[in-house]
Amino acid sequence: MIDSLEAARALGDIEDVMKRVRQSQTYRLSSLLMMLWGVLVFVGNLVTYLTPVHAAKAWLTVYVLGLAGSVVLGAAEKARSGVRSFDVRAVLAFVMFFAFGFFVEAIGHFGPREMGAFWPVYFMLFYGLAGLWFGIVFTIFGLCVTALTLVGYLFIGAAFPLWMAFVNGGGLVLGGLWMRRS
């Protein structure tokens, strides 16, 4: 027979394990999503740098493939773990996120360089905010990519899209690999 103090400790241990499992599942799906988007963003920036005339089509393709891939990865994670980690609300959040970004882009009359800085900084805002709930790794990642984006915007000339391929696309892939270890 255990007393109430031992029972409270045992329940605390169980809660701690459950918290770590939830964080592990969040990091697992996040890492897969970051790597998917990282590869797509790398290609989008590379196309923008090498053939700017095709940039609009490249980015539309990045967004469509990224959203579709995100839905597939979320569904696969649910099937694998049995835990709903990605649902219709997440898809709607993505749609609202992009709609707001496109709205700001439209009223801001951004040029290609400004858009190349706006979207990564906009995305990284949400990584920083996610860190408040899901772990400091998200916040550190968001701040690092934001800082490197601003450095590139201010100091890198015509090679800015190439810079962003490595900073944003490569950063997402590295961030995803880092999260797999966390």
C-alpha positions in Angstrom: 0.0 0.0 0.0 1.3 3.5 -0.8 0.6 6.6 1.1 -0.7 9.8 -0.4 2.8 11.4 -0.7 4.1 8.4 -2.7 1.0 8.5 -4.9 1.4 12.2 -5.6 5.1 11.6 -6.6 4.1 8.7 -8.9 1.4 10.9 -10.5 3.9 13.7 -10.9 6.3 11.2 -12.6 3.6 10.0 -14.9 2.7 13.6 -15.8 6.4 14.4 -16.5 6.7 11.4 -18.8 3.5 12.4 -20.7 4.8 15.9 -21.1 8.0 14.6 -22.6 6.2 12.2 -25.0 3.9 15.1 -26.2 7.0 17.3 -26.7 8.7 14.4 -28.6 5.7 14.0 -30.9 5.5 17.7 -31.5 9.2 17.8 -32.3 9.0 14.8 -34.6 6.2 16.2 -36.7 7.8 19.7 -36.6 11.1 18.3 -37.8 9.5 16.6 -40.7 7.6 19.7 -41.7 10.7 21.9 -41.3 12.7 19.6 -43.6 9.9 19.4 -46.2 9.5 23.2 -46.3 13.3 23.7 -46.1 13.8 21.7 -49.3 10.9 23.5 -51.1 12.1 27.0 -49.9 15.6 26.2 -51.0 14.4 25.3 -54.5 12.1 28.4 -54.6 14.9 30.7 -53.7 17.3 29.0 -56.1 14.8 29.4 -59.0 14.3 33.0 -58.0 18.1 33.6 -58.1 18.8 31.7 -61.3 15.6 32.5 -63.3 13.8 35.5 -61.7 11.2 35.4 -64.5 9.9 32.1 -63.1 9.9 33.2 -59.5 6.1 33.7 -59.1 5.3 30.2 -60.5 8.1 28.6 -58.4 6.7 30.1 -55.2 3.1 29.2 -56.0 4.4 25.6 -56.5 6.3 25.8 -53.2 3.2 26.8 -51.4 0.9 24.2 -53.0 3.5 21.4 -52.5 4.3 22.5 -49.0 0.6 22.6 -47.9 -0.2 19.3 -49.5 3.0 17.7 -48.0 2.1 19.1 -44.6 -1.4 17.6 -44.7 0.1 14.2 -45.8 2.8 14.3 -43.1 0.2 15.2 -40.4 -2.1 12.4 -41.5 0.8 9.9 -41.6 1.8 11.0 -38.1 -1.7 10.4 -36.8 -1.8 7.0 -38.4 1.6 6.1 -36.9 1.1 7.3 -33.4 -2.7 7.3 -33.1 -2.5 10.8 -31.7 -4.2 13.6 -33.6 -1.3 16.1 -34.1 -2.6 17.7 -37.3 -6.2 18.4 -38.1 -8.5 20.6 -40.1 -7.9 23.5 -37.7 -4.2 23.3 -38.6 -5.0 23.4 -42.3 -7.3 26.4 -41.7 -4.5 28.1 -39.7 -2.1 27.6 -42.6 -4.7 29.1 -45.0 -5.3 32.1 -42.8 -1.6 32.5 -42.3 -0.9 32.6 -46.0 -4.0 34.8 -46.7 -2.8 37.4 -44.2 0.7 37.3 -45.7 -0.7 37.8 -49.2 -2.9 40.6 -48.0 0.1 42.4 -46.4 2.2 41.7 -49.6 -0.6 43.2 -51.7 -1.1 46.4 -49.7 2.6 46.8 -49.1 3.5 46.9 -52.8 6.7 45.0 -52.0 9.4 44.4 -54.6 11.0 41.0 -55.0 13.8 41.8 -52.5 11.3 43.0 -49.9 9.1 39.9 -50.4 12.3 37.8 -50.1 12.8 39.2 -46.6 9.1 39.6 -45.6 8.1 35.9 -45.9 10.9 34.4 -43.9 10.6 37.0 -41.1 6.8 36.5 -41.1 7.3 32.7 -40.8 9.9 33.0 -38.1 7.6 35.2 -36.0 5.4 32.1 -35.6 8.4 29.9 -34.8 9.4 32.3 -32.1 5.9 32.3 -30.7 5.7 28.5 -30.9 8.7 28.4 -28.6 6.7 29.9 -25.8 4.5 26.7 -25.8 6.6 23.9 -27.4 10.2 24.6 -26.3 13.0 27.1 -26.6 14.4 25.4 -29.7 11.6 27.0 -31.9 12.4 30.5 -30.5 16.1 30.2 -31.0 15.6 28.9 -34.5 13.2 31.7 -35.4 15.5 34.4 -34.0 18.6 33.1 -35.8 16.9 32.9 -39.2 15.3 36.3 -38.7 18.7 37.9 -37.8 20.4 36.2 -40.8 17.6 37.3 -43.1 18.0 40.9 -42.0 21.7 40.8 -42.4 21.3 39.5 -45.9 18.6 42.1 -46.8 20.8 44.9 -45.6 24.2 43.7 -46.8 23.9 41.2 -49.6 23.2 42.6 -53.0 21.9 40.7 -56.0 22.8 37.4 -54.5 20.1 37.8 -51.8 17.9 35.0 -53.1 20.9 32.7 -53.1 21.7 33.8 -49.5 18.1 33.1 -48.5 18.2 29.6 -50.2 20.9 28.7 -47.6 19.7 30.8 -44.7 16.0 30.0 -44.9 15.8 26.8 -46.8 19.0 25.3 -45.4 18.1 26.7 -42.0 14.8 24.9 -42.0 16.5 21.6 -43.0 19.1 22.1 -40.3 16.5 23.1 -37.7 14.5 20.0 -38.6 17.5 17.8 -38.1 18.3 19.5 -34.8 14.7 18.9 -33.6 15.0 15.2 -34.4 17.9 15.1 -31.9 16.0 17.0 -29.2 
